[in-house]
Amino acid sequence: MTDDVTAQANFRHADAGFCRVLAERKLALAVSLVPGGLVLIGTGPSGKLSVEVFPLRTGDAEKGPARVWGLAANRNRLVVAGPTEVTVYANSPMLAAQHPERPGHYDAFFTPRVSYFTGACMVHDIVIGTSSLTMAATAFSAVCTLDGRYNFDPIWHPNFISAVVPEDRCHLNGIAVADGALRYVTAFGPFDAASGWRRRALNEGVLLDVEHDRPLCAGLVAPHSPRLFDGRLMVLESGEGAVLDVDRASGERRTLAKLPGFTRGFVQHDGVLFVGMSRLRPTSDGFPLPVAARCPDLLCGIAALDAATGAEIGMLEFPPSAQEVFDLALLPGVACAGVADLSRPDAPYLLDGHAGTYWMQPQPTHR
């Protein structure tokens, strides 16, 4: 169910379990959807599911939406990566409910504060730190920070990478951080040649232990999204459509769940795992993936799982036009969030200043 008819086109089906887990926990999700843009999912004022798509276009609207890549969020910040920049949005909850077009609808509203020009880094995972952002710069096979001093600052790369250059050598894509320190990284394999992973089968993926400078797991099929949830190490074996538990000492892995999609994008809240699922790209035909053999009709959506057992709590499925969930981020303590829609030249926007916070209405341009 949705709050209005137009929102019904934004998803194909969401079962009662999925809706209930968001409402009971007062939780919203941010999703990077391909094609589509930024999707915000929550519970509207009427108690029904709210699913809104924000294209986040850049430049001339006729050029179409910019692709949304990695995401990171907390209650006060939303970080959105695009093809060549990373934008930080800030929440203005005091005026969210006074949105000029939808009064009383939002309890959080995110407005852009700063953008970092990164160039074509292929930003996957992002983590919000105390003074900077940490990101997986896939094109450079490195983990980098963003703090405004440089376009990006490489802080770590696998020991099998001989040079930090824009060649996407190993498809380094996922990072897990604990207590401000980088702990684990995923890549498609230990390759050190330009696009080396593209010329190999996708069952040579690795989960790397950064602290001990070693591969903790090998032989993974296209791994993504390593996470530390209260000290528990988990990773998505995307090509299997699997959610894995990993022993941090031995590297022994246990399959917690298998889902009907290419798993990518992974967050946890209050005993519930949210896992993104995607259909396969046409370019993956050359490397048959086990998930496609197991599930001929793959889904693009989000599964909510019991973190202890892997049992399905609920599921949301996007419409057939949607192909991929690229990333997920949590907005804790938020029921229904909005974001400044800069794809609309007539859309109201919010400005925060030391003297106050203001809703602004764009004025017509006179020549």
Rosetta blueprint (number, residue, H / E / L):
1 M L
2 T L
3 D L
4 D L
5 V H
6 T H
7 A H
8 Q H
9 A H
10 N H
11 F L
12 R L
13 H E
14 A E
15 D L
16 A H
17 G H
18 F H
19 C H
20 R H
21 V H
22 L H
23 A H
24 E H
25 R H
26 K L
27 L E
28 A E
29 L E
30 A E
31 V E
32 S E
33 L E
34 V E
35 P L
36 G L
37 G E
38 L E
39 V E
40 L E
41 I E
42 G E
43 T E
44 G L
45 P L
46 S L
47 G L
48 K L
49 L E
50 S E
51 V E
52 E E
53 V E
54 F E
55 P L
56 L L
57 R L
58 T L
59 G L
60 D L
61 A H
62 E H
63 K H
64 G L
65 P L
66 A L
67 R L
68 V L
69 W L
70 G L
71 L E
72 A E
73 A E
74 N L
75 R L
76 N L
77 R E
78 L E
79 V E
80 V E
81 A E
82 G L
83 P L
84 T L
85 E E
86 V E
87 T E
88 V E
89 Y E
90 A E
91 N E
92 S L
93 P H
94 M H
95 L H
96 A H
97 A L
98 Q L
99 H L
100 P L
101 E L
102 R L
103 P L
104 G L
105 H L
106 Y L
107 D L
108 A E
109 F E
110 F E
111 T E
112 P E
113 R E
114 V E
115 S E
116 Y E
117 F E
118 T L
119 G L
120 A L
121 C L
122 M L
123 V E
124 H E
125 D E
126 I E
127 V E
128 I E
129 G L
130 T L
131 S L
132 S L
133 L E
134 T E
135 M E
136 A E
137 A E
138 T H
139 A H
140 F H
141 S L
142 A E
143 V E
144 C E
145 T E
146 L E
147 D L
148 G L
149 R L
150 Y L
151 N L
152 F L
153 D E
154 P E
155 I E
156 W E
157 H L
158 P L
159 N L
160 F L
161 I L
162 S L
163 A L
164 V L
165 V L
166 P L
167 E L
168 D L
169 R L
170 C L
171 H L
172 L L
173 N L
174 G E
175 I E
176 A E
177 V E
178 A E
179 D L
180 G L
181 A E
182 L E
183 R E
184 Y E
185 V E
186 T E
187 A E
188 F L
189 G L
190 P L
191 F L
192 D L
193 A L
194 A L
195 S L
196 G H
197 W H
198 R H
199 R H
200 R L
201 A L
202 L L
203 N L
204 E L
205 G E
206 V E
207 L E
208 L E
209 D E
210 V L
211 E L
212 H L
213 D L
214 R E
215 P E
216 L E
217 C E
218 A E
219 G E
220 L E
221 V L
222 A L
223 P E
224 H E
225 S E
226 P E
227 R E
228 L E
229 F E
230 D L
231 G L
232 R E
233 L E
234 M E
235 V E
236 L E
237 E E
238 S H
239 G H
240 E H
241 G L
242 A E
243 V E
244 L E
245 D E
246 V E
247 D L
248 R L
249 A L
250 S L
251 G L
252 E L
253 R E
254 R E
255 T E
256 L E
257 A E
258 K E
259 L L
260 P L
261 G L
262 F E
263 T E
264 R E
265 G E
266 F E
267 V E
268 Q E
269 H E
270 D L
271 G L
272 V E
273 L E
274 F E
275 V E
276 G E
277 M E
278 S E
279 R L
280 L L
281 R L
282 P H
283 T H
284 S H
285 D H
286 G H
287 F L
288 P L
289 L L
290 P H
291 V H
292 A H
293 A H
294 R H
295 C L
296 P L
297 D L
298 L L
299 L L
300 C L
301 G E
302 I E
303 A E
304 A E
305 L E
306 D E
307 A L
308 A L
309 T L
310 G L
311 A L
312 E E
313 I E
314 G E
315 M E
316 L E
317 E E
318 F L
319 P L
320 P L
321 S L
322 A L
323 Q L
324 E E
325 V E
326 F E
327 D E
328 L E
329 A E
330 L E
331 L E
332 P E
333 G L
334 V L
335 A L
336 C L
337 A E
338 G E
339 V E
340 A L
341 D L
342 L L
343 S L
344 R L
345 P L
346 D L
347 A L
348 P L
349 Y E
350 L E
351 L E
352 D E
353 G E
354 H L
355 A L
356 G E
357 T E
358 Y E
359 W E
360 M E
361 Q L
362 P L
363 Q L
364 P L
365 T L
366 H L
367 R L
